[in-house]
Structure formats: C-alpha cells, structure tokens
Amino acid sequence: MEHALYHQHGEPQLLPPIFDTDAQLADLPRKLRPWPDAATQPQITACLARAREYGGWRWPDRPIIFVSDPHADAEGLLLSLCAAGVIRREGCQIALTGFGRKARIILGGDSLDKGPSNLALLDALGALGEAGADLHILAGNHDLRMRMAVAALRGPRNPMTEHLFLRMGRKILPALHEVLQRFVTADDLAAMPDEATCRARLLPGADWPTRFAAVAQAELRPQVIATEIAKLEEKQRKFDHESHRSGMTSREILAAALKCHTIFFEPEGAYAWFYERMDVVARVGSLLFVHAGLCDSMCEMLQQAGVASVNARYRDEAENASLGFYFGPLANLVRTKYRRSDCELTGQGVTALHRAGIHMVVQGHVNNHQGQRLLVKCGLLHLEGDVTLDRSSRRLEGLDGVGAGATLIFPSGDVVGLSRDYPWAKHFAPDRMT
C-alpha cells in the first residue's frame, strides 16, 4: 500500500497531470512508492552520509526533466515528455504545458542511431525549441560516432583517422539513408567519382595497419593499437553486410556522408544547431548530468575549473577527434561503463566531486528494462535514467511497443523515476532519509 506521504486529497503528489488524449499512456503508473531498496542498501546509505559530511544537498530552483537515449525514436521521446507532464500534442503540433514552461529539460545523449528515424527525432527536438522549451542537449557516444565518421571522410587522409568511417560508420548507415533521401540531390550524386573510387575513400588503405601501428604509439596504448588492427577485418565484414542491406551504393554512402557535414557542421546547415548546442556535462546543484560517467581526471577538472571549462574543452577537441580523444578522459564521459579498459574512477576522484558539492551522477547509456536504477559505482551514487525508449532496442530485448519514461527532479529534493515498464513511480528523497 502506498504511504500517506504520497497522497494529498486522494491524488498523488509529484506526478504532474498528463495530456494523453489518444490513450497511448494508459499503462503509465500513477502511484508513487519509495525507491526500491534505496533506504536499505548499505552502499547507498554510505553515499548519503558522505553527502551530508560535504555540505549536504543543493537542489534545482525549478523542475528538471531528464530523458536519455531516444536513439532516433521521436515517438519515444515525445511520449516520455507527455508522461512527464511537459507537453501536450495537438495533431502534429507540440505545445508546452504550464509545468513544461517551468521545467528545464535535459536530454542525456544518444539522440542518434538505431531508428526508426534520425531526422524525425531532430525535427521533434527543433519543434520543442520552437515551442519555447528550455532544452539542454548532452553528447552521447552514438552522437560522437556520427561526428567522427563524417569528419574522417573530409580532408587529407592520415593513419589515425582513415579507418574511422569503417569503424564508426556501420551504425550510422540508417541515418545516411535518410539524408540521402531528403537532402542529396541529383547534382550531388553526379559530382561523385566512380563506384570503385568512392569505396576506396570509405575504407582504409591496404597498408593502413602498418602505418597506423607506427604513428599511433604517440596517442594510444599498445593493447588498444593491437585491438584496433585485429578488429578491422570483422568490422569491414559487418559494414559490407549492413551497407548491402541498406541498398545504397558506395557513391550514395559517400554523397550522404559529405552532405551530413553540410547539414550538421556548416553554419547554415539544417541541423547545425544540434551539435552547436551540445554540451557533455550539465550541473544543477548537487547533481551532475552526463551520458555515461566520470574518471578521476574529469572529477578533478570539474572541481578546479568547473562545468563550463569541461564543455568548452570537449567541444574544441571533438571537432577534430582522433582515437586518442575517443579513448581519452573527455570522450570517456560519453563512453565509460567503468570497465577495466575505461579511464579509472577512484576514491580520489569521488572525493574531488564531493568537495565540489556534487553528490550524484544522473546518466543514460546503460539501458534498463524496469525503469530507472539507483546504484553506487566506484563509491559514487548514480541514477541510471535510460529506460529503453527506442523501438529498435525494445524489439531486440523483448519489450513491447514504444518506451516512455522520464526522471523528474524537484526543488523540494524529490526525485521520481517514471517508466511505463515499471508498475509504480519510484520516489527518492535523500534529504529526508536517515
């Protein structure tokens, strides 16, 4: 039975009204219960005690809505914002609710890839901006891969980048197909060289392993170099399989990839705003929002220089990224799963964060099937907010339909995890836990 704390005059608190005229969210939970095990897990209670030692919690001055990993599924994103009470949909139009006009929306990365439509997702984000939403876009590893794959095809070839389209490009083929259909003209295709020349431009040269091994030592560890070379043949096999499935020729793939540079990275491009507005971290009070996680280097930089400095450095280095950047501490923010091969987070970094007043990481990247998860990683409290929104992932993982869910964080210090894949809304209030 729900605790009396969660009701006022018979209505649940902290769950804004939703506008669901088509009854698409009939299975969305409308009852609030304490976050499972949050009060009983020793690791979590230890993190809460440490937060109190370092000055306690500071909360946002207005509601935060965190949605992550839409992966090119506009419907999953929009349903999530409806579920959070942020928007109402009137036909094809998006309108902010009163709550939505007060809230700050943080999109936690991985807007791109998987499907069903990258451009529809970007159009939905554009519509949110036009409606007046206070929208903040964070970088995810899939968004970074798009950037690196496109950049690898432009400019002089060099051993550190010429294999990156093959390495990164297989997963962006659906997006390239959309760009081909909407933006590539007959004149663009006519300007492409013959099929063999285009295929050679997409792939690294036959002597690439030797040249790469010689120059990569300045940026990469020997094991990383060996792994990159060893995996290339398998990556080419998968790329060839997926490009054949896409129905695109090498000429069309190259034309679409070059057009991506125009629409994403030139000032007048149709979606130039997407990467221009993208940060890698956001901080609100005691909470740090990031796609994947942290390492000691980034914790110390956050403590010493602040969020703006981390974002400026990420934006600058991502513009001409090589594998040294991809495996380094800045890209670790969008890649880490705290594996042995990732940049390390230790007690030193966690202490630096606490001294800076940051006590919890709110992240995406790790998709969950039963709503959000609250857990301790490397001694630091994390809230995993990826609730598997996109239809492609849901089909592969045995989940029905389109996902919907959001993490709501209130000035009162209440945190709510809402997902259609979990029977109730999870509630966490660390200030009121002993």
C-alpha positions as CSV (number, residue, x, y, z in Angstrom):
1,M,0.0,0.0,0.0
2,E,1.3,3.5,-0.8
3,H,2.5,5.6,2.1
4,A,0.3,8.5,3.1
5,L,3.2,10.9,2.2
6,Y,2.4,10.3,-1.4
7,H,-1.2,11.4,-1.4
8,Q,-3.0,14.7,-0.9
9,H,-6.8,14.7,-1.0
10,G,-6.6,11.3,-2.7
11,E,-4.3,12.4,-5.5
12,P,-0.7,11.5,-6.0
13,Q,1.8,14.4,-5.5
14,L,4.9,14.9,-7.6
15,L,3.3,13.4,-10.7
16,P,2.1,16.2,-13.0
17,P,-1.1,15.8,-15.0
18,I,-0.5,14.1,-18.3
19,F,-2.3,15.0,-21.5
20,D,-2.9,11.7,-23.2
21,T,-6.0,12.2,-25.5
22,D,-5.1,9.1,-27.6
23,A,-4.7,6.9,-24.5
24,Q,-1.2,6.0,-25.6
25,L,0.0,6.1,-22.0
26,A,-2.8,4.0,-20.4
27,D,-0.2,1.8,-18.8
28,L,1.8,4.6,-17.3
29,P,2.0,4.3,-13.5
30,R,0.2,6.9,-11.5
31,K,1.1,5.7,-8.0
32,L,4.2,6.7,-6.1
33,R,6.2,4.5,-3.8
34,P,9.6,4.6,-2.2
35,W,12.5,3.8,-4.5
36,P,13.1,0.0,-4.1
37,D,15.9,-0.7,-1.6
38,A,17.2,2.9,-1.5
39,A,16.9,3.1,2.3
40,T,18.3,-0.4,3.0
41,Q,21.4,-0.7,0.7
42,P,24.5,-0.1,2.8
43,Q,26.4,1.4,-0.2
44,I,23.6,4.0,-0.9
45,T,23.3,4.9,2.8
46,A,27.1,5.4,3.0
47,C,26.9,7.8,0.0
48,L,24.1,9.8,1.6
49,A,26.1,10.0,4.8
50,R,29.1,11.3,2.8
51,A,27.0,13.9,1.1
52,R,26.0,15.2,4.5
53,E,29.6,15.4,5.5
54,Y,30.4,17.6,2.5
55,G,27.7,20.2,3.0
56,G,24.5,18.3,2.1
57,W,22.3,18.6,-1.0
58,R,21.5,21.6,-3.1
59,W,18.5,21.2,-5.4
60,P,17.4,23.0,-8.6
61,D,15.3,26.1,-8.4
62,R,12.8,24.7,-10.9
63,P,11.9,21.1,-12.0
64,I,14.4,19.1,-14.1
65,I,13.1,16.6,-16.6
66,F,15.8,14.1,-17.6
67,V,15.2,11.9,-20.7
68,S,18.0,9.9,-22.2
69,D,18.9,7.7,-25.2
70,P,16.0,8.3,-27.5
71,H,18.1,6.7,-30.3
72,A,16.3,8.2,-33.3
73,D,12.8,7.4,-32.0
74,A,10.9,10.7,-31.9
75,E,7.8,8.9,-30.6
76,G,9.6,7.5,-27.6
77,L,11.0,11.0,-26.8
78,L,7.6,12.7,-27.2
79,L,5.7,10.1,-25.2
80,S,8.3,10.5,-22.4
81,L,7.7,14.2,-22.3
82,C,4.0,13.7,-22.3
83,A,4.4,11.2,-19.5
84,A,6.4,13.8,-17.5
85,G,3.6,16.3,-18.0
86,V,5.8,18.6,-20.0
87,I,4.0,18.7,-23.4
88,R,0.6,18.2,-24.9
89,R,0.3,17.1,-28.5
90,E,-2.4,18.6,-30.7
91,G,-2.3,16.8,-34.0
92,C,1.2,17.3,-35.4
93,Q,1.9,20.3,-33.1
94,I,3.7,20.3,-29.8
95,A,2.7,22.7,-27.0
96,L,4.2,23.2,-23.6
97,T,2.0,22.7,-20.6
98,G,2.2,25.1,-17.6
99,F,4.5,22.6,-15.9
100,G,6.6,22.3,-19.1
101,R,7.1,26.1,-19.2
102,K,8.6,26.0,-15.7
103,A,10.8,22.9,-16.3
104,R,14.3,22.5,-17.6
105,I,14.6,19.5,-20.0
106,I,17.9,17.7,-20.1
107,L,18.4,15.2,-23.0
108,G,21.0,12.8,-21.8
109,G,22.7,11.9,-25.1
110,D,22.4,9.3,-27.8
111,S,19.8,11.1,-29.8
112,L,21.1,9.4,-33.0
113,D,21.2,5.8,-34.5
114,K,19.1,2.7,-34.3
115,G,15.8,4.3,-35.5
116,P,13.2,4.4,-36.8
117,S,14.1,8.0,-37.9
118,N,17.1,10.2,-37.0
119,L,15.7,13.2,-38.9
120,A,12.2,12.8,-37.3
121,L,13.9,12.9,-33.9
122,L,15.9,16.0,-34.8
123,D,12.7,17.6,-36.1
124,A,11.0,16.8,-32.8
125,L,13.8,18.5,-30.9
126,G,13.6,21.5,-33.2
127,A,9.8,21.7,-32.6
128,L,10.4,21.6,-28.8
129,G,12.8,24.6,-29.2
130,E,10.3,26.5,-31.3
131,A,7.6,25.8,-28.6
132,G,9.8,27.6,-26.1
133,A,11.2,24.6,-24.2
134,D,14.3,25.1,-22.1
135,L,16.1,22.2,-23.7
136,H,19.7,21.2,-23.0
137,I,21.3,18.5,-25.2
138,L,24.1,16.4,-23.9
139,A,26.5,14.3,-26.1
140,G,26.3,10.5,-26.2
141,N,28.7,8.0,-27.7
142,H,26.5,7.5,-30.7
143,D,26.4,11.2,-31.4
144,L,30.1,11.4,-31.2
145,R,30.5,8.4,-33.6
146,M,28.4,10.3,-36.2
147,R,30.7,13.3,-35.8
148,M,33.9,11.3,-36.1
149,A,32.7,9.1,-39.0
150,V,31.7,12.1,-41.1
151,A,34.9,14.1,-40.3
152,A,37.0,11.1,-41.3
153,L,36.0,11.4,-44.9
154,R,37.0,15.0,-45.3
155,G,40.4,16.5,-45.7
156,P,43.7,14.7,-46.2
157,R,43.8,11.0,-45.2
158,N,46.1,10.0,-42.3
159,P,46.6,6.8,-40.5
160,M,44.9,7.9,-37.3
161,T,41.6,8.8,-39.0
162,E,41.3,7.0,-42.3
163,H,39.7,3.9,-40.8
164,L,37.3,5.8,-38.6
165,F,34.4,5.7,-41.1
166,L,34.6,2.0,-41.4
167,R,34.9,1.7,-37.6
168,M,32.1,4.1,-36.7
169,G,30.0,4.3,-39.9
170,R,28.1,1.0,-39.9
171,K,25.7,2.2,-37.2
172,I,25.0,5.5,-38.9
173,L,24.0,3.9,-42.2
174,P,20.3,4.3,-41.5
175,A,20.9,8.0,-40.8
176,L,22.8,8.3,-44.0
177,H,20.0,6.7,-45.9
178,E,17.6,9.3,-44.5
179,V,20.0,12.1,-45.5
180,L,20.3,10.6,-49.0
181,Q,16.5,10.6,-49.4
182,R,15.9,14.1,-48.1
183,F,19.0,16.2,-48.8
184,V,21.2,14.6,-51.5
185,T,20.4,16.0,-55.0
186,A,21.0,14.6,-58.5
187,D,23.8,17.1,-58.9
188,D,25.4,15.9,-55.7
189,L,25.5,12.3,-57.0
190,A,26.7,13.4,-60.4
191,A,29.7,15.1,-58.7
192,M,30.8,11.8,-57.1
193,P,33.6,9.8,-58.7
194,D,33.0,6.2,-59.9
195,E,32.0,3.4,-57.5
196,A,35.4,1.9,-57.0
197,T,36.9,5.3,-56.1
198,C,34.1,6.0,-53.7
199,R,34.5,2.6,-52.0
200,A,38.3,3.2,-51.7
201,R,37.5,6.6,-50.0
202,L,35.2,4.9,-47.4
203,L,37.8,2.2,-46.5
204,P,41.4,2.4,-45.1
205,G,44.2,1.6,-47.5
206,A,45.6,-1.9,-47.6
207,D,48.8,-0.8,-45.8
208,W,46.8,1.0,-43.1
209,P,47.7,-1.4,-40.2
210,T,51.4,-0.8,-40.7
211,R,51.1,2.9,-40.9
212,F,48.7,3.1,-38.0
213,A,50.9,1.0,-35.7
214,A,53.8,3.3,-36.5
215,V,52.1,6.6,-35.6
216,A,49.5,5.6,-33.0
217,Q,52.1,5.0,-30.3
218,A,52.1,8.7,-29.5
219,E,48.4,8.6,-28.6
220,L,47.4,5.0,-27.7
221,R,48.4,2.2,-25.5
222,P,49.9,-0.9,-27.3
223,Q,46.9,-3.0,-26.4
224,V,44.5,-0.5,-27.9
225,I,46.6,-0.4,-31.1
226,A,46.6,-4.1,-31.4
227,T,42.8,-4.4,-30.8
228,E,42.1,-1.7,-33.4
229,I,44.1,-3.6,-36.1
230,A,42.7,-7.0,-35.1
231,K,39.1,-5.9,-35.3
232,L,39.3,-4.2,-38.6
233,E,38.6,-7.2,-40.8
234,E,35.4,-8.1,-38.8
235,K,34.3,-4.5,-38.9
236,Q,34.6,-4.4,-42.7
237,R,32.6,-7.6,-43.0
238,K,29.8,-6.2,-40.9
239,F,30.0,-2.9,-42.7
240,D,29.7,-4.6,-46.1
241,H,26.7,-6.6,-44.8
242,E,24.9,-3.6,-43.5
243,S,25.6,-1.4,-46.5
244,H,24.3,-4.1,-48.8
245,R,21.1,-4.3,-46.6
246,S,20.7,-0.5,-46.9
247,G,20.6,-0.8,-50.6
248,M,23.0,2.1,-51.0
249,T,26.0,2.1,-53.3
250,S,29.4,3.4,-52.2
251,R,28.7,6.6,-54.3
252,E,25.5,7.2,-52.4
253,I,27.0,6.5,-49.0
254,L,29.9,8.9,-49.7
255,A,27.5,11.6,-51.0
256,A,25.2,11.2,-48.0
257,A,28.2,11.4,-45.5
258,L,29.5,14.5,-47.2
259,K,26.1,16.0,-47.1
260,C,26.0,15.3,-43.3
261,H,28.9,17.7,-42.9
262,T,26.9,20.4,-44.7
263,I,23.7,19.9,-42.7
264,F,25.3,19.3,-39.3
265,F,28.5,21.2,-39.2
266,E,28.3,24.2,-41.6
267,P,26.8,27.4,-40.0
268,E,23.7,27.4,-42.3
269,G,23.1,23.7,-42.1
270,A,19.6,22.5,-41.4
271,Y,20.6,20.8,-38.2
272,A,23.7,22.9,-37.3
273,W,22.0,23.8,-34.1
274,F,22.2,20.2,-32.8
275,Y,26.0,20.0,-32.3
276,E,26.3,23.7,-31.7
277,R,24.1,23.5,-28.6
278,M,25.5,20.2,-27.4
279,D,27.4,20.0,-24.1
280,V,29.0,17.0,-22.5
281,V,28.1,17.7,-18.9
282,A,25.5,19.8,-17.0
283,R,25.4,20.6,-13.4
284,V,22.4,21.6,-11.3
285,G,23.1,22.0,-7.6
286,S,24.5,18.7,-6.2
287,L,23.7,16.7,-9.4
288,L,25.9,16.2,-12.4
289,F,24.2,15.1,-15.6
290,V,26.3,13.2,-18.1
291,H,25.7,10.5,-20.7
292,A,28.0,7.7,-19.3
293,G,30.1,8.6,-16.3
294,L,33.3,10.0,-14.9
295,C,37.0,9.4,-14.3
296,D,39.5,10.9,-11.8
297,S,40.8,13.3,-14.4
298,M,37.3,14.8,-15.1
299,C,36.4,14.9,-11.5
300,E,39.5,17.0,-10.7
301,M,38.8,19.2,-13.7
302,L,35.2,19.7,-12.6
303,Q,36.4,20.6,-9.1
304,Q,39.1,23.0,-10.3
305,A,37.7,24.6,-13.4
306,G,34.0,23.8,-13.5
307,V,31.4,22.6,-15.9
308,A,31.9,25.4,-18.5
309,S,35.6,24.5,-18.9
310,V,34.9,20.8,-19.4
311,N,32.2,21.6,-22.0
312,A,34.5,24.1,-23.9
313,R,37.4,21.6,-24.0
314,Y,35.1,18.7,-25.1
315,R,33.6,20.9,-27.9
316,D,37.0,22.0,-29.1
317,E,38.7,18.6,-29.1
318,A,35.6,16.7,-30.6
319,E,35.8,18.9,-33.7
320,N,38.9,17.1,-35.0
321,A,38.8,14.0,-32.9
322,S,41.1,11.0,-33.4
323,L,41.2,7.8,-31.4
324,G,43.4,9.5,-28.8
325,F,40.5,11.7,-28.0
326,Y,38.0,8.8,-28.3
327,F,39.8,6.7,-25.7
328,G,40.8,9.7,-23.5
329,P,39.1,11.2,-20.4
330,L,36.9,13.6,-22.3
331,A,35.2,11.0,-24.5
332,N,35.2,8.7,-21.5
333,L,32.3,10.9,-20.3
334,V,30.2,9.5,-23.1
335,R,31.7,6.0,-23.3
336,T,32.5,4.6,-19.9
337,K,30.8,1.6,-18.2
338,Y,33.6,1.6,-15.6
339,R,35.3,-1.3,-17.3
340,R,39.0,-2.0,-16.8
341,S,39.7,-0.6,-20.2
342,D,38.0,2.7,-19.4
343,C,39.6,5.7,-17.7
344,E,39.5,4.9,-14.0
345,L,37.3,6.5,-11.3
346,T,38.8,6.0,-7.8
347,G,38.1,7.4,-4.3
348,Q,40.4,10.3,-5.2
349,G,38.0,11.5,-8.0
350,V,34.9,10.8,-5.9
351,T,36.3,13.0,-3.1
352,A,37.1,15.8,-5.5
353,L,33.5,15.7,-6.7
354,H,32.1,15.8,-3.1
355,R,34.4,18.7,-2.3
356,A,32.9,20.5,-5.3
357,G,29.5,19.8,-3.9
358,I,28.5,17.1,-6.4
359,H,26.9,14.1,-4.8
360,M,25.1,12.2,-7.5
361,V,25.5,11.5,-11.2
362,V,22.4,11.3,-13.4
363,Q,23.2,9.3,-16.6
364,G,22.0,7.4,-19.6
365,H,24.0,4.9,-21.6
366,V,23.0,1.8,-19.7
367,N,19.5,0.8,-20.8
368,N,17.2,-0.7,-18.2
369,H,14.1,-2.8,-18.6
370,Q,12.3,-1.9,-15.4
371,G,12.6,1.8,-15.1
372,Q,15.4,3.8,-13.6
373,R,18.0,2.3,-11.3
374,L,19.7,3.9,-8.3
375,L,23.1,2.3,-7.5
376,V,26.6,3.0,-6.4
377,K,29.5,2.8,-8.8
378,C,33.1,3.2,-7.7
379,G,31.9,4.7,-4.4
380,L,29.7,7.3,-6.2
381,L,25.9,7.5,-6.3
382,H,24.5,7.1,-9.8
383,L,21.0,7.3,-11.2
384,E,20.7,5.4,-14.5
385,G,17.9,7.1,-16.5
386,D,17.9,5.2,-19.8
387,V,14.6,3.2,-19.7
388,T,14.9,1.8,-23.3
389,L,12.8,4.2,-25.3
390,D,13.5,3.3,-28.9
391,R,11.6,0.6,-30.7
392,S,14.7,-1.0,-32.3
393,S,16.3,-1.8,-28.9
394,R,12.9,-2.8,-27.4
395,R,12.3,-5.4,-30.2
396,L,15.8,-6.8,-29.7
397,E,15.4,-7.0,-26.0
398,G,11.9,-8.5,-25.9
399,L,10.0,-5.3,-24.9
400,D,6.7,-4.3,-26.5
401,G,5.9,-1.1,-28.3
402,V,7.4,2.3,-27.8
403,G,9.1,3.1,-24.5
404,A,8.2,6.1,-22.3
405,G,9.7,7.4,-19.2
406,A,11.5,10.3,-17.5
407,T,13.3,11.2,-14.3
408,L,11.8,14.2,-12.6
409,I,13.8,16.2,-10.0
410,F,12.1,18.9,-8.0
411,P,13.3,21.9,-6.0
412,S,11.9,20.1,-2.9
413,G,14.7,17.5,-3.2
414,D,12.3,14.8,-4.5
415,V,13.5,12.5,-7.3
416,V,10.9,10.5,-9.3
417,G,11.6,7.7,-11.7
418,L,8.7,7.2,-14.1
419,S,8.6,4.4,-16.7
420,R,5.8,2.5,-18.5
421,D,7.9,-0.7,-17.9
422,Y,7.6,-0.5,-14.1
423,P,4.3,-0.8,-12.1
424,W,4.8,2.4,-10.0
425,A,6.7,5.6,-10.0
426,K,9.8,5.4,-7.9
427,H,10.5,8.1,-5.3
428,F,13.8,9.1,-3.7
429,A,14.3,12.0,-1.3
430,P,17.9,11.8,0.1
431,D,17.5,14.8,2.3
432,R,14.7,13.1,4.2
433,M,16.5,9.7,4.6
434,T,18.4,8.9,7.7
